[in-house]
Amino acid sequence: MIPRRSSYEGISLYSPPAVQCRVDLSDNTNLFGIPPAAERALREFTASTITRYPVSYAPELKKALSSYTGFEPSWITTGCGSDDLIDCALRAFLEPGERIAVPEPSFSMMSYFAKVNGLQFIPVPLRPDFEPDVDGLLATGARLIYVCSPNNPTGTGISLAALERLVDAAPGLVLLDAAYIEFADVSLVELARSRPNVIVTRTLSKAFGLAGMRVGYALGRPELVNEIEKARGPYKHTGLAERMAIAALTEGLSWVKARIEDAKESRTRLVAELKAQGLAPLPSEANFVLVPLPGALQVAARMRELDVNVRAFQGLTGVGDALRLGCGPWPMMEAALQALREARR
Ligand SMILES: *Cc1c(COP(=O)(O)O)cnc(C)c1O
């Protein structure tokens, strides 16, 4: 008999539809490309570095992240994407069987991470104004509460006051997923400094354009970071990913900041154009826009025939069917708007 975890029965692998389209707005990555400084680091990377192990807990990368975030290196841990850090945090702080509370809809990977760590996943619907339901989350009694702001897939954020109330009343930890915080007007990240029970996860996959290199990080008190590193283990980045991430965070930073502004400008224009098509997109603080649309799956399928890929959702709690469109260079947005118009005819 092959041993296996009974809790793994019924878990299926994450498999977003793999489609090739000329314009792909489906995964919220940086549609402008990668920082030229990161591309140089890629070209200049030498084969001799590959035969050696990288330094186990990435101290140079932590130093670069420290100057970007203002947090001391001892308050930072890094991982193979922020997905890795979320997974490690669940493993580090909760025993199998414990509860994790998560707003609904939010990051779809959370129910997966809960299951693979043997946790009870407790979804709590967003309020009608799309803010997390602080009282509902607290009422679960969960020792780990996850909040994503700006939230994927809605694009909406939590106010600082609501988040502070959640954190200060939480019986355990609050994990703030800030994958899109670069695109928001208010940064909530400082809460990881001022509160002992907050972990913030961030990533180089979205604003920094390095999704394929898998670099994420978490911010929090050193004693929290230390527990996550126990669950994480050493050598979580390739040496190449580390070099490219450092380049993006240092020499590449002005390029990244300019592209963030470009994405925000595209977002403003996209929202106006969607409204002009008679649609009612949700207010977004991220680099994507969610637009409720009955029959979104069929509309997205027709858009793919027109060579434009967007993410479609069916029956999202409190939203219904919807399309999520990433914000990038305006010609891509125009192609998407045109395809959407045709697909709805
Ligand atoms: C994309 C995304 C992430 C993680 O991305 P990584 O590539 O693993 O860093 C985390 N949270 C949310 C909400 C995301 O949308």
Ligand as a Chemical Component Dictionary entry (heavy atoms), coordinates in Angstrom:
data_LIG
# 
_chem_comp.id                   LIG 
_chem_comp.type                 NON-POLYMER 
_chem_comp.pdbx_formal_charge   0 
_chem_comp.three_letter_code    LIG 
# 
loop_
_chem_comp_atom.comp_id 
_chem_comp_atom.atom_id 
_chem_comp_atom.alt_atom_id 
_chem_comp_atom.type_symbol 
_chem_comp_atom.charge 
_chem_comp_atom.model_Cartn_x 
_chem_comp_atom.model_Cartn_y 
_chem_comp_atom.model_Cartn_z 
_chem_comp_atom.pdbx_ordinal 
LIG C1 C1 C 0 -0.084 36.904 -8.494 1  
LIG C2 C2 C 0 -0.466 36.860 -7.061 2  
LIG C3 C3 C 0 0.374  36.364 -6.060 3  
LIG C4 C4 C 0 1.648  35.683 -6.224 4  
LIG O1 O1 O 0 2.439  35.677 -7.078 5  
LIG P1 P1 P 0 3.910  35.071 -7.022 6  
LIG O2 O2 O 0 4.236  35.053 -8.448 7  
LIG O3 O3 O 0 3.855  33.711 -6.398 8  
LIG O4 O4 O 0 4.686  36.032 -6.216 9  
LIG C5 C5 C 0 -0.015 36.421 -4.749 10 
LIG N1 N1 N 0 -1.189 36.932 -4.415 11 
LIG C6 C6 C 0 -2.030 37.407 -5.321 12 
LIG C7 C7 C 0 -3.307 37.968 -4.876 13 
LIG C8 C8 C 0 -1.712 37.377 -6.670 14 
LIG O5 O5 O 0 -2.590 37.819 -7.567 15 
# 
loop_
_chem_comp_bond.comp_id 
_chem_comp_bond.atom_id_1 
_chem_comp_bond.atom_id_2 
_chem_comp_bond.value_order 
_chem_comp_bond.pdbx_ordinal 
LIG C1 C2 SING 1  
LIG C2 C3 SING 2  
LIG C2 C8 DOUB 3  
LIG C3 C4 SING 4  
LIG C3 C5 DOUB 5  
LIG C4 O1 SING 6  
LIG O1 P1 SING 7  
LIG P1 O2 DOUB 8  
LIG P1 O3 SING 9  
LIG P1 O4 SING 10 
LIG C5 N1 SING 11 
LIG N1 C6 DOUB 12 
LIG C6 C7 SING 13 
LIG C6 C8 SING 14 
LIG C8 O5 SING 15 
# 
